[in-house]
Amino acid sequence: MFRNYWKVAARSLLKRKGFTVINILGLATGMAVCLLILLFIRHEVGYDRFEPAGDRIYRVVLERKYPGRSTSYAIIPQSIGGAIQKECPEVEYSTGMQDLAGNGNFLVRIDDRNFEEKRVLLADSNFFRVFRMPLLAGDVGTALRKPNMAVLNKTMAVKLFGSPAAALGRTFETEAKVRFEVSGVCSDWPVNSHISFNILLSAPSFAFTKVPNFTGFSTFTYLLLRPHADAVGLEARFPQIVDKYVAGEIGRNFGMTFAQFQTSGNGYHYYLQPLREIHLISDLEAEMRPNGSKRAITLFGMIAIFILGIACVNFINLSTSRSLERAREVGIRKTFGSQRRSLILQFLLESTLVSGLSVLAALGIVALSLPWFNRLAGQDLSIAGIVSPVNVAIAIVFGIAVGILAGVYPAFVLSSFQPIKVLKGKFQSNRYGIALRNGLVMFQFAISIILIICTVVVHQQMRYMLGDKLGFTTDPIVEIRRTDLLDKNIHAFRNAIGAIPGVEAVSGSSTMPGEEGFFGIVWQPVGSKESMTGRGIVVDDRFASTLGLTLKEGRFFSRAHATDSLSVVLNEKAVSALGLKEPVLGTRLMTTEPTLNPRPDSFYTYTVIGVVNDFHFQTLHQAIAPLVMSNAAKFGDVTAIADVRLTGGAFSGAIASIGQVWKSFVPDRPFRYTFMDQQLAAQYKAEQTLQRLFTVFSLLAVFIACIGLLGLAAYSTQQRIREISIRKVMGAGPGSIVRLLSKGFVRPVTAAAFVAFPLAWLAMHNWLQGFAYRVTLGWWIFVLSWLLSLFITLLTISLQAIRAAGVNPVRVLRSE
């Protein structure tokens, strides 16, 4: 019996090839999108799951409260972790890491070979006690215990010494002429981790790690809790630790009691982040690497469900719309004794067969599109993630479930036809069936319109973040790294670059907008008890003109003024945070920052000579912070970065010439540069991924909806072909036929827009709250999405209408 069912199902699908292709294409596309999103979600939620004790590992992070604002950091003072371990018996071990490479490159020298590495961390001896990564060579208990010890990952060991075994016991030298011995080699740290390194250097190698520090942010700190320890209870004890260890340092640094410090709006709020959730929940300053987003995972999961729902709706719509065509078949089969349950089984089997074929097609689409999707999403997903035995079984169950879900309504509708009415030709589609189809069309286009609106809003926000409202020029500026290596040759180097055709301006700075190098610094007006904790940057006299900063009052640094080495320039936020009144220019400030003073117990006085308009030197996720620019002339104009503004269009030639100049000054170090606009874009990696995926998913949702709409229009045209022929005989043109066929679809699409508008507004309003500076949700975005959906609907229907208008009415009416 079942064999007969399969034969009938196969014949039915082959008889209606166009219908079958449309159904399989729609379902397969929806399933493929769903599978790709599931692969993406699985990869994202799998971060840091490899760690066996991961459920007991937590990262300590900090919300630093300032007067009128607060900032959260992934790095905390280096001594806090040890204090927590000492005071809290729930903590088995604590470990800390510091990034030694930063935005520059860490030099590793072996004999006459130089290597530059970015992922170099300082780590204490507890690192391999907290993170249970076995060593391929060496002893985990002693690998980082002594000074001048280093642990390499496997890739680095092979790169430097040929193999892990050959690396053990070998030495290398750093830029500071310090020699390290390789005491261990570990496996490459898994890619799906928020931690990333090539080299670990032992903390005892650096004198500053032995100096207690409870206020300077520098260290990624992790705690391994004892089994069954209460993380919430541990976190509740952090304020007591702050009172005990931080208060004294606040008194020494700020000249006030900790109570006064808090009363003025300052404070430290430490809290815990579970290791396995960091990648999805954390978006703090100074993260080791860009993280994902739990909100994005939820959003993409919903998109997967919606797109699959659109594909299922296509199947239901097309199956029910063919009810008139298959009504006679049902009537005949019932006349010959077929039971309703056998008809239901037959139609469910057909839908399951279509679904099964769609699953196979979807797997093929996933396999072909995965490399492209990886580039789109910035991932390294593998088809192996869905071809395991468990996943294949899930795919089979999934295909059957989708087939039953999509086919259950058509099966019950088709099997309910009364044979007498059908065979007498009295059967007609009832209003409930038409209402259901209109409702399903409305559902499809509501989802499509929501995705279109979201895509437009995300594009608008990205343009705003990378556009011309940042307060400085972004393009074309080239950032040349490690110019601090030039030392006394810095002026000669800049002059040589400035003489290159295509170079408009050259300046120097300690960091650039969009980077983490803006250091925290405390400033205090002379004679005042009030202080301000803001951000600092060291720049030369050409920085403002090179970046196109706008002076609000005063002037910028100048070599014509010998006293400018002890001058500062503020942004508007700093003026407000310091509480400065007119005249701002000439105000004298002091700081405890050691690099800006002659000795720890002696302080320079700095004079405010200018104020620049606020500009976005951090991401637009954050409100503009107070910024104080110090003059690089105090340090001999030596800075870590050279900022070069280019002109014209032949950038490659200018950059090649700059590279030649670099080699003439620093022949043993590679020439490294980045474009500022690329650097700024990199800090919005998550948003760029969201933008690309939204665009693609919106197009796919519209594509799937159009496939269904095309099928519905085809069957609607077929059912009304006699009416169309009569109208043509009576003089109707193609335009009137298009209006006739589109009238039934324009209304549900318009209704879908009114359903989609509030949902899309709510989704995008909540998403935009993650930005301190954001675009507004203009009414035109919603109108545009509605008009676009109408245009797509009319275009799709017009294809069938034009085809119907070309049919010879004589041939149609003669058959009657």
LUMVOVEX-589654 format. One record per residue (C-alpha): x, y negated, z. Coordinates in pm, whole numbers, padded with zeros to 5 digits, always signed. Layout:
N
XYZ
...
# end
This chain:
816
+00000+00000+00000
+00274-00243+00095
+00455-00157-00225
+00148-00268-00417
+00136-00591-00216
+00498-00663-00311
+00427-00596-00679
+00125-00826-00681
+00318-01096-00495
+00610-01076-00740
+00376-01086-01042
+00187-01383-00899
+00508-01581-00844
+00648-01494-01187
+00318-01581-01353
+00337-01933-01212
+00706-02005-01256
+00673-02381-01227
+00483-02354-00901
+00735-02102-00767
+01037-02314-00861
+00885-02625-00699
+00805-02434-00381
+01146-02267-00356
+01331-02590-00439
+01138-02786-00179
+01167-02525+00096
+01532-02447+00016
+01629-02814+00028
+01449-02862+00359
+01606-02548+00505
+01954-02643+00379
+01929-02986+00542
+01808-02821+00861
+02097-02572+00859
+02356-02844+00794
+02220-03053+01079
+02217-02748+01308
+02582-02682+01219
+02662-03045+01300
+02472-03032+01630
+02632-02701+01726
+02977-02849+01665
+02901-03162+01867
+02754-02984+02171
+03044-02735+02162
+03305-02993+02268
+03525-02884+02562
+03334-02555+02596
+03654-02353+02555
+03778-02442+02903
+03696-02145+03136
+03656-02366+03443
+03491-02646+03247
+03180-02648+03463
+03398-02755+03759
+03605-03021+03582
+03500-03386+03598
+03656-03707+03472
+03667-04007+03706
+03572-04329+03528
+03514-04683+03640
+03263-04963+03604
+03458-05280+03680
+03226-05557+03788
+03323-05915+03713
+03130-06235+03789
+02839-06233+03545
+02944-05920+03355
+03079-05567+03388
+03291-05333+03175
+03326-04956+03199
+03664-04791+03143
+03776-04437+03067
+04110-04516+03236
+04145-04595+03606
+04432-04684+03844
+04691-04406+03858
+04673-04355+04237
+04296-04311+04267
+04297-03943+04166
+04550-03850+04434
+04354-04045+04696
+04033-03859+04606
+04211-03522+04630
+04358-03619+04967
+04032-03746+05115
+03787-03494+04969
+03824-03120+05043
+03579-03045+04757
+03860-03126+04513
+04095-02838+04437
+04328-03034+04208
+04345-03375+04042
+04551-03461+03737
+04623-03778+03545
+04734-03859+03191
+04852-04180+03030
+04877-04259+02660
+05238-04351+02588
+05203-04409+02215
+04913-04655+02225
+04858-04834+01895
+05221-04792+01800
+05432-04482+01737
+05642-04286+01983
+05992-04215+01857
+06133-03864+01890
+06497-03830+01784
+06674-03497+01732
+07035-03544+01623
+07005-03769+01317
+06639-03696+01251
+06368-03942+01360
+06001-03856+01406
+05718-04090+01499
+05427-03943+01692
+05105-04108+01807
+04959-03848+02039
+05208-03851+02327
+05078-03831+02683
+05235-03861+03024
+05099-03582+03247
+05159-03472+03604
+05237-03121+03728
+04870-03040+03794
+04775-03063+03427
+04785-02687+03366
+04618-02619+03700
+04314-02823+03599
+04314-02723+03232
+04379-02348+03219
+04562-02342+02888
+04825-02062+02886
+05171-02141+02754
+05316-01961+02454
+05658-02023+02605
+05759-02146+02950
+05597-02138+03295
+05277-02338+03364
+05374-02378+03729
+05699-02562+03661
+05668-02699+03308
+05586-03056+03414
+05713-03058+03772
+06059-03210+03724
+06175-03532+03555
+06267-03528+03186
+06056-03223+03104
+05826-03196+02803
+05558-02957+02678
+05492-02942+02303
+05196-02794+02124
+05263-02520+01871
+05243-02749+01566
+05493-02991+01715
+05729-02711+01822
+05730-02574+01468
+05773-02922+01320
+06068-03015+01543
+06244-02684+01606
+06102-02421+01370
+05908-02206+01619
+05775-02205+01979
+06048-01968+02094
+06323-02178+01935
+06185-02495+02094
+06211-02374+02456
+06515-02528+02626
+06593-02763+02336
+06612-03140+02390
+06508-03458+02214
+06565-03827+02276
+06312-04111+02294
+06346-04469+02180
+06444-04568+02535
+06749-04332+02510
+06592-04091+02760
+06653-03722+02690
+06377-03467+02751
+06405-03090+02767
+06130-02872+02622
+06008-02672+02922
+05698-02523+02761
+05500-02475+02441
+05121-02443+02443
+04871-02359+02173
+04734-02648+01970
+04464-02813+02176
+04124-02726+02025
+03989-02980+01778
+03649-02987+01952
+03786-03158+02261
+03784-03522+02365
+04150-03474+02469
+04415-03482+02202
+04794-03458+02226
+05107-03329+02054
+05354-03389+02337
+05320-03398+02716
+05596-03571+02911
+05635-03505+03284
+05516-03789+03508
+05822-03780+03740
+06027-03897+03439
+05883-04248+03480
+05955-04457+03789
+05628-04651+03769
+05426-04334+03841
+05577-04326+04192
+05456-04678+04276
+05108-04683+04439
+04861-04863+04214
+04491-04890+04295
+04390-05183+04072
+04572-05151+03737
+04388-04939+03479
+04613-04692+03299
+04526-04326+03368
+04278-04068+03246
+04195-03885+03569
+04034-03540+03602
+03924-03341+03905
+03888-02964+03937
+03628-02905+04205
+03619-02596+04422
+03352-02336+04336
+03002-02447+04442
+03126-02798+04537
+02864-03073+04518
+02969-03329+04256
+02688-03569+04354
+02794-03563+04717
+03158-03619+04615
+03064-03918+04403
+02876-04070+04695
+03202-04085+04894
+03389-04293+04635
+03291-04632+04789
+03462-04528+05114
+03779-04442+04921
+03766-04782+04749
+03732-04957+05087
+04026-04762+05230
+04275-04778+04942
+04176-05066+04714
+04095-05340+04968
+04456-05393+05077
+04580-05432+04722
+04299-05679+04647
+04413-05888+04944
+04773-05893+04820
+04685-05965+04456
+04399-06213+04497
+04463-06370+04836
+04115-06287+04967
+03944-06015+05168
+03768-05735+04986
+03434-05865+05118
+03506-06206+04964
+03613-06033+04643
+03277-05854+04624
+03077-06161+04724
+03225-06350+04429
+03076-06091+04191
+03367-05848+04162
+03364-05478+04241
+03468-05123+04154
+03212-04850+04091
+03374-04511+04032
+03165-04223+03903
+03206-03874+03754
+03153-03743+03404
+03120-03364+03353
+03393-03244+03117
+03152-03067+02882
+02935-03376+02843
+03202-03644+02792
+03196-03622+02413
+02823-03691+02396
+02764-03929+02688
+03077-04143+02707
+03143-04460+02508
+03376-04653+02735
+03669-04881+02675
+04005-04709+02620
+03865-04367+02528
+04135-04123+02421
+03955-04064+02091
+03615-04167+01947
+03329-03971+02097
+02994-03858+01961
+02649-03960+02075
+02381-03766+02258
+02124-04003+02114
+02246-03928+01762
+02225-03553+01827
+01864-03588+01942
+01787-03810+01645
+01939-03571+01391
+01758-03278+01554
+01429-03461+01504
+01523-03540+01144
+01593-03170+01082
+01250-03078+01215
+01081-03354+01016
+01250-03266+00687
+01170-02900+00732
+00815-03007+00817
+00796-03205+00492
+00907-02895+00300
+00643-02680+00475
+00380-02944+00405
+00469-02920+00036
+00402-02548+00042
+00067-02589+00221
-00041-02869-00009
+00052-02688-00327
-00109-02362-00214
-00437-02519-00111
-00445-02742-00419
-00436-02425-00632
-00747-02291-00461
-00964-02353-00768
-00714-02171-00990
-00700-01864-00764
-01064-01871-00659
-01172-01648-00947
-00894-01402-00860
-01017-01384-00500
-01376-01342-00614
-01293-01050-00844
-01082-00877-00580
-01354-00912-00321
-01610-00775-00569
-01392-00466-00610
-01384-00413-00237
-01083-00605-00104
-01117-00693+00261
-01043-01040+00387
-00756-00919+00603
-00589-00754+00304
-00620-01080+00112
-00472-01272+00406
-00186-01022+00421
-00133-01058+00045
-00113-01437+00057
+00108-01433+00369
+00338-01189+00194
+00363-01423-00105
+00450-01718+00118
+00703-01508+00312
+00862-01395-00014
+00892-01757-00125
+01038-01844+00216
+01287-01557+00198
+01404-01663-00146
+01427-02018-00014
+01651-01902+00274
+01889-01740+00026
+01884-02051-00191
+01937-02268+00119
+02245-02066+00220
+02383-02117-00130
+02315-02491-00112
+02485-02508+00231
+02792-02321+00104
+02825-02550-00198
+02754-02875-00015
+02948-02811+00309
+03279-02969+00191
+03088-03278+00080
+02891-03284+00408
+03216-03258+00608
+03351-03567+00433
+03022-03744+00488
+02997-03663+00861
+03371-03672+00933
+03366-03313+01058
+03540-02984+00985
+03244-02747+00986
+03276-02395+00849
+03027-02171+00671
+03142-01902+00916
+02927-02081+01169
+02611-01951+00999
+02715-01616+00844
+02778-01427+01167
+02551-01123+01229
+02358-01309+01498
+02300-01611+01276
+02202-01395+00978
+01942-01225+01197
+01823-01568+01312
+01802-01682+00946
+01587-01379+00859
+01352-01442+01151
+01356-01811+01065
+01256-01737+00702
+00972-01509+00808
+00848-01761+01064
+00854-02047+00813
+00677-01829+00556
+00402-01739+00801
+00375-02094+00933
+00358-02246+00586
+00128-01978+00444
-00119-01917+00724
-00359-02197+00634
-00361-02133+00256
-00410-01760+00325
-00717-01818+00541
-00861-02077+00301
-00814-01865-00011
-00946-01549+00154
-01264-01724+00272
-01408-01788-00077
-01748-01630-00145
-01728-01413-00461
-02084-01486-00585
-02032-01864-00586
-01685-01835-00732
-01784-01604-01019
-02084-01827-01101
-01845-02122-01126
-02013-02308-00840
-01702-02330-00623
-01557-02674-00560
-01288-02810-00328
-01457-02923-00009
-01397-03257+00150
-01210-03099+00440
-00951-02953+00204
-00907-03287+00031
-00880-03465+00368
-00619-03213+00482
-00411-03265+00169
-00432-03641+00207
-00334-03607+00573
-00033-03395+00484
+00074-03639+00213
+00043-03915+00472
+00262-03713+00712
+00529-03665+00446
+00548-04028+00352
+00526-04149+00712
+00848-03958+00783
+01004-04084+00459
+00912-04445+00537
+01053-04413+00890
+01382-04287+00751
+01390-04563+00487
+01336-04830+00755
+01603-04677+00979
+01848-04663+00689
+01794-05030+00603
+01833-05138+00967
+02152-04935+01017
+02294-05083+00694
+02204-05434+00813
+02373-05381+01150
+02687-05241+00988
+02707-05538+00752
+02667-05770+01051
+02942-05591+01247
+03187-05603+00958
+03068-05925+00799
+03151-06292+00816
+02997-06364+01159
+03281-06223+01366
+03443-06562+01411
+03762-06480+01219
+03881-06375+00874
+03904-06000+00816
+03997-05958+00454
+04257-05938+00318
+04479-05919+00630
+04746-05651+00666
+04871-05548+01011
+05235-05434+01017
+05318-05215+01320
+05620-05208+01550
+05764-05546+01460
+05896-05555+01818
+06182-05340+01679
+06306-05646+01490
+06395-05829+01812
+06606-06135+01720
+06547-06079+01349
+06175-06146+01384
+06189-06496+01233
+06405-06387+00941
+06166-06099+00875
+05859-06324+00876
+06028-06581+00652
+06126-06307+00405
+05767-06180+00395
+05630-06533+00360
+05836-06580+00042
+05672-06281-00130
+05420-06377-00403
+05069-06298-00286
+05146-06360+00085
+04951-06660+00209
+05033-06660+00582
+05230-06459+00838
+05189-06454+01215
+05253-06227+01512
+05046-06090+01798
+05053-05824+02068
+04733-05669+01930
+04453-05742+01688
+04072-05766+01700
+03914-05423+01717
+04200-05267+01914
+04240-05174+02281
+04554-05385+02332
+04379-05685+02491
+04516-05644+02844
+04324-05728+03160
+04458-06033+03340
+04358-06253+03635
+04379-06633+03604
+04317-06893+03871
+04302-07274+03846
+04575-07434+04053
+04433-07552+04383
+04118-07341+04355
+04015-07023+04536
+03811-06911+04235
+03968-06662+03996
+03868-06504+03667
+03951-06158+03536
+03952-06172+03159
+04143-06040+02862
+04483-06148+02743
+04677-06149+02416
+05019-06281+02320
+05024-06471+01988
+05252-06702+01797
+05184-07051+01667
+05043-06927+01331
+04793-06678+01469
+04489-06909+01465
+04545-07027+01107
+04617-06675+00979
+04295-06535+01125
+04093-06847+01057
+03997-06916+01418
+03801-07237+01478
+03930-07484+01736
+03657-07637+01948
+03889-07889+02112
+04259-07956+02158
+04520-07784+01948
+04691-07450+01903
+05053-07363+01984
+05320-07551+01791
+05696-07517+01761
+05714-07896+01768
+05623-07890+02138
+05899-07734+02347
+05672-07699+02653
+05419-07482+02468
+05586-07167+02597
+05401-07242+02922
+05072-07329+02753
+04758-07124+02697
+04456-07142+02469
+04116-07028+02595
+03798-06912+02429
+03464-07062+02530
+03380-06771+02760
+03701-06824+02957
+03619-07192+03006
+03280-07093+03143
+03412-06808+03360
+03679-07032+03515
+03413-07295+03587
+03618-07566+03418
+03466-07910+03382
+03562-08184+03141
+03835-08258+03069
+03928-07893+03010
+04250-07984+02831
+04536-08027+03074
+04390-07787+03332
+04666-07594+03509
+04630-07220+03561
+04822-06946+03741
+04830-06568+03701
+04970-06272+03894
+05062-06092+03571
+05432-05993+03620
+05532-06041+03255
+05416-06405+03267
+05609-06493+03583
+05979-06519+03676
+05949-06294+03985
+05672-06111+04176
+05688-06375+04452
+05719-06676+04218
+05458-06808+03971
+05469-07028+03663
+05203-07292+03604
+05037-07279+03261
+04857-07569+03092
+04542-07540+02881
+04609-07712+02546
+04316-07587+02339
+03983-07409+02327
+03874-07189+02034
+03520-07089+01950
+03424-06746+02076
+03506-06466+01832
+03442-06092+01848
+03780-05949+01939
+03605-05641+02084
+03327-05431+01935
+02978-05575+01905
+02867-05315+02158
+03016-05547+02418
+02952-05908+02507
+03241-06141+02429
+03474-06144+02729
+03685-06437+02855
+04009-06449+02656
+04335-06628+02732
+04597-06650+02458
+04956-06683+02571
+05239-06817+02356
+05479-06560+02209
+05752-06829+02223
+05798-06732+02588
+05916-06391+02465
+06130-06514+02176
+05833-06486+01937
+05877-06108+01939
+05541-05930+01905
+05431-05575+01833
+05233-05663+01519
+05286-05891+01221
+04963-06025+01074
+04990-06093+00702
+04714-06261+00504
+04725-06185+00133
+04581-06379-00157
+04484-06281-00507
+04399-05928-00609
+04735-05754-00656
+04764-05630-00298
+04958-05315-00384
+05246-05513-00527
+05266-05743-00226
+05255-05449+00015
+05527-05268-00178
+05745-05579-00153
+05676-05607+00221
+05780-05243+00255
+06112-05320+00085
+06173-05608+00325
+06094-05379+00620
+06346-05119+00500
+06614-05385+00471
+06562-05482+00837
+06470-05145+00995
+06609-04876+00764
+06568-04588+01014
+06196-04640+01086
+05904-04588+00846
+05696-04881+00723
+05348-04855+00876
+05058-05088+00808
+04678-05101+00813
+04418-05337+00668
+04226-05522+00935
+03887-05448+00781
+03970-05075+00793
+04080-05108+01153
+03755-05281+01244
+03550-05022+01058
+03729-04741+01247
+03589-04861+01579
+03237-04804+01443
+03301-04447+01329
+02985-04315+01497
+02772-04589+01341
+02926-04532+00997
+02851-04160+01022
+02497-04245+01126
+02467-04484+00832
+02584-04229+00578
+02373-03946+00716
+02061-04163+00742
+02104-04266+00381
+02142-03909+00260
+01863-03770+00476
+01629-04048+00367
+01696-03972+00003
+01646-03599+00064
+01322-03658+00254
+01191-03872-00031
+01315-03614-00283
+01133-03329-00107
+00819-03538-00073
+00837-03621-00444
+00868-03253-00531
+00544-03187-00350
+00384-03496-00496
+00488-03387-00845
+00327-03047-00790
+00008-03202-00651
-00009-03446-00941
+00043-03161-01187
-00245-02958-01045
-00465-03267-01008
-00398-03344-01373
-00473-02987-01475
-00804-02988-01288
-00908-03320-01444
-00778-03256-01794
-01131-03247-01943
-01221-03579-01775
-00896-03732-01901
-00966-03606-02253
-01317-03755-02251
-01179-04087-02128
-00922-04085-02408
-01195-04020-02663
-01383-04316-02513
-01077-04538-02563
-00887-04512-02232
-00517-04590-02255
-00221-04446-02059
-00243-04728-01801
-00598-04645-01703
-00511-04274-01677
-00219-04356-01446
-00456-04564-01229
-00708-04281-01226
-00458-04022-01105
-00268-04247-00864
-00576-04380-00684
-00601-04069-00468
-00238-04092-00358
-00188-04466-00300
-00431-04471-00006
-00259-04198+00203
+00082-04350+00129
-00039-04692+00247
-00194-04532+00556
+00139-04356+00617
+00312-04694+00624
+00092-04819+00907
+00164-04502+01103
+00538-04527+01035
+00585-04896+01116
+00542-04885+01498
+00739-04559+01528
+01029-04692+01320
+01027-05024+01509
+01044-04843+01843
+01329-04615+01729
+01539-04896+01583
+01464-05138+01867
+01600-04884+02116
+01904-04810+01898
+01992-05178+01862
+01993-05220+02240
+02332-05047+02235
+02481-05361+02077
+02537-05686+02263
+02506-05860+01923
+02257-05725+01673
+02037-05803+01377
+01667-05876+01414
+01399-05641+01287
+01258-05863+01013
+00910-05803+00873
+01054-05779+00522
+01222-05447+00608
+00883-05286+00673
+00720-05439+00366
+01016-05330+00154
+00989-04971+00276
+00615-04965+00197
+00664-05110-00151
+00949-04868-00217
+00736-04570-00113
+00453-04694-00337
+00692-04735-00627
+00825-04382-00580
+00470-04246-00559
+00356-04423-00875
+00673-04325-01060
+00626-03959-00969
+00259-03957-01064
+00326-04150-01384
+00542-03866-01512
+00240-03636-01502
-00002-03906-01614
+00203-03986-01924
+00224-03617-02000
-00155-03585-01963
-00211-03893-02178
-00015-03728-02455
-00239-03420-02469
-00462-03398-02777
-00820-03434-02643
-00964-03244-02941
-00782-02924-02842
-00902-02954-02481
-01265-03033-02562
-01287-02773-02843
-01224-02499-02585
-01539-02613-02408
# end
